[in-house]
Amino acid sequence: MGFLKNICLVFILLSLCSGFGFGTDVSYDGRAMIINGDRQIILSGSIHYPRSTPEMWPDLIKKSKEGGLDAIETYVFWNAHEPLRRQYDFSGNLDLIRFLKEVQAAGLYAILRIGPYVCAEWNYGGLPVWLHNMPGVSDLRTNNEVFMNEMQNFTTLIVDMAKKEKLFAAQGGPIIIAQIENEYGNVISNYGDAGKSYINWCATMAESLNIGVPWIMCQQSDAPVPMINTCNGWYCDSFTPTHPNTPKMWTENWTGWFKNWGGKHPHRTAEDVAFSVARFFQRGGTFQNYYMYHGGTNFGRSAGGPYISTTYDYDAPLDEFGNLNQPKWGHLKELHQVLKSMQKTLTYGDITDTDFNNSVSVTKYSFNGTSSCFFSNANETSDAEVTFEGTKLVVPAWSVSVLSDCRNDDYNTAKINTQTSVMVKKADNEVEDAQSGLNWVWRPENTKDTTVLGKGTFSANRLLEQKTASNDVSDYLWYMTSVDMNEQDLMSDKDEILLRVNTSGHVLHAFVNGEHVGSQWAAYGTYKFMFEQKIRLNHGKNQISLLSATVGLQNYGPKFDSVDTGLAGVQLIAKNNDELIIKDLSAKEWIYKVGLHGEDANLHSVESPSASKWLTKEIPSNKLLTWYKTTFKAPSGTDAVVVDLKGMGKGHAWVNGKSIGRFWPSFLAANDGCEEICDYRGSYSDKKCASKCGEPSQRWYHVPRSFLRADSNTLILFEEVGGNPSKVNFQTIKVGSVCANAYEGRSLEISCHGRTISAISFASFGNPQGSCGSFERGPCDSESLISIVEKACVGKETCSIDVSLKTLGSSACGGINNKLAVEATCR
């Protein structure tokens, strides 16, 4: 008995000394991640907790698990958690620990990419701007002691928080992998020896935190041991790990692309995403993460860029609102099921590659008498007939067939057997009448102090860089100076004087003596521009006030943190006969004010002391720098809610005091560059399969249900450039119709996801042509098919049809693999 007590005591002491309880052992070798002694395939997906709400997290995670994922990956957003030095925020949708516990509760692993530089199209790449302004900091993300001390402080804070809640796998928690830094290998050459020293320090610092699970460094070919180098991109099948004893890992498979103001609608097909995944596992990959699995929304001022839109939908398997993005979600789910059935063979099997030329190959994995095969055709135009060990298969161009037993074609990446859901936006009938005539009140932004009196809070005898002056606590910074014109001045008698401003502040509004003289903003991708406007100056004192606005700070690139924003030069130019007179104002005394008067007064908040001081008469439209307010009733039900801001210009929106992000529906995408037909074949880029040319880059803005109240709700808009609020309305997003096709021998399943299948608008079995929304009957078809499908589906939320001659009847199509195509309406 005493012996057993001593044994128990030893185990307790060992547990306490190690700092971890009885947990999960996570390691790796050259083939795969090893969890509790077993090599495993890990299928992961990115969900960024600040881009949704805590109320959405459980459903997002549940749908991810149902889609076949093993893990949820997230970055940690330093500037959101530490907006001011040593002042931390982990509340609301910044509650990282709560998010990780939701992942754990669902029985999934977590991948914690601490960074803390994240890129992610997030403002300033996730770095706090106050770092930029600290004494002793010349560049960030390099061998700078001040920066590294701050980085270590935040990284340690996050690790300690996770340890305290026992969230690392070695403690029994969900976190099986952590990441330090991010894509530094893409820019390290710009930092020279200091960059190499920095990345070595990152590895040493991370290892010193003793988290008990592996660390990774993505896009870091010279990752110091024991860091694991990983790949990011649209395709990573050709990636080879730096060290032979580390697995082939893909931390970012870009499921689509982000949208920018002035940009078209990006789309990456389900076929191409599936092709990239299958190719990766064919060529030895065993860990793959979708970036993004749910993209979400850039609330507040979190969008980076510059010019990243408020929606971060990313064409991910779960859309911005958490709905299934079909067919992408379902097509990938089917692939995951097949890959998981091959897990042992893929992670332990011997590998044989056979090249059939013309970009056609077969890879066979063999283990303990079992085998699994990938038949791959990377040719962009030609299908391939492949015969391998007695198995004959036609593999469509740019596709992979996966055969779990090397005999039967379980899955082909180009053949989608999952429904396509067509989402529609509809007004709530119960509140539609009220929404059609929202009652607005308004008030102008108070600009007298800045545009007439030139009052600010600090001054300098030069033009200050905007991040330096504002610490990025607002998008807006006023630059103000005065010019005295006397009779001796050569410009004093000139009727026209040119005001020239060189700026990289994204947007500029110019005022002279209280009058607005012009506005201008940069084109996407070119953020330095020259503003020129003819003005008239009075004798005596003249007030020049320039409002510079940023639209998200740069988040990527070598030394991106040092890219200037704000005004760089201001000149007055006139002609005296043939002589050019230039008065450079750049070195004059400039008065500065950070932010707007309305921001100082918290006009976006329903609890603002100024909440009652709104005007009710003569609601203006197309008026610069104007605040609008209205109340509305929340749409009934549980469907996602959006506000349609068509008619508005550019600004910021709040619902019940909570920011739903920047808006800019007046910024239209270019009229060219869209494709009527999207061909999945061939390598993807963000220019491929683009749509919605000539339309607003973003017209609808997500209003999370948790932001809404059961009774009355308040919408506040700050309109920067001028807009008309009369067209603003609220709508819900739901499945309007579904369509699907499936080949003979499979089942066709359709679902209206909470709604009812009300009608079958198309059904054909045989050789139907076209695609979802434009199906047409082929030359041969099964008779009486509509009635068969109606009987199986109408009046139900979900139905399943066996695609066979027995169920559907003869198609009269000889010698082909029959296909069933169905379109249904949801009610």
Secondary structure, DSSP 4 states (H G I P E B T S, - for coil): -HHHHHHHHHHHHHHHHHT--S---EEE-SS-EEETTEEE-EEEEEE-GGGS-TTTHHHHHHHHHHTT-SEEEEE--HHHH-SBTTB----GGG-HHHHHHHHHHTT-EEEEEEES---TTBGGGG--HHHHTSTT-SSSSSS-HHHHHHHHHHHHHHHHHHHHTT-BGGGTSSEEEEEES-SGGGTGGGGHHHHHHHHHHHHHHHHTT--SS-EEEET-TTPPTTPEEEEEES--TT---SSTTS--EEEEEESS---BTT--B----HHHHHHHHHHHHHTT--EEEEEEEE--B--TT-B-BTTB-SB--TT-SB-TTS-B-TTHHHHHHHHHHHHHHTHHHHHHSEEEEEE-STTEEEEEEEETTEEEEEEEE--SS--EEEEETTEEEEE-TTEEEEETTSSS--EETT---SPEEEEEEE--TTTHHHHHT--EEEEE---IIIIIS---SEEESSPPPHHHHHTTSSSEEEEEEEEEE-TTSTTTT-S-EEEEEEE-SSEEEEEETTEEEEEEEPBTTB--EEEEEEE---SEEEEEEEEEE-SS-B-SSTTGGG---SEEEEEEEEEETTEEEEEE-TTS-EEEEES-HHHHTTTTSTT-TTTT--B-SS--SS-SSEEEEEEEEPPSSSSEEEEE-TT--SEEEEETTEEEEEE-TT-BPPSS---SS----S---TTTT-B-TTSBS--EEEE-GGG--SSEEEEEEEESS---GGG-EEEEEEEEEEEEEEETTSEEEEE-SSS-EEEEEEEEEES-BS-TTS-B--S-B-TTHHHHHHHHHTT-SEEEEE-SHHHH------SS--EEEEEEEE-
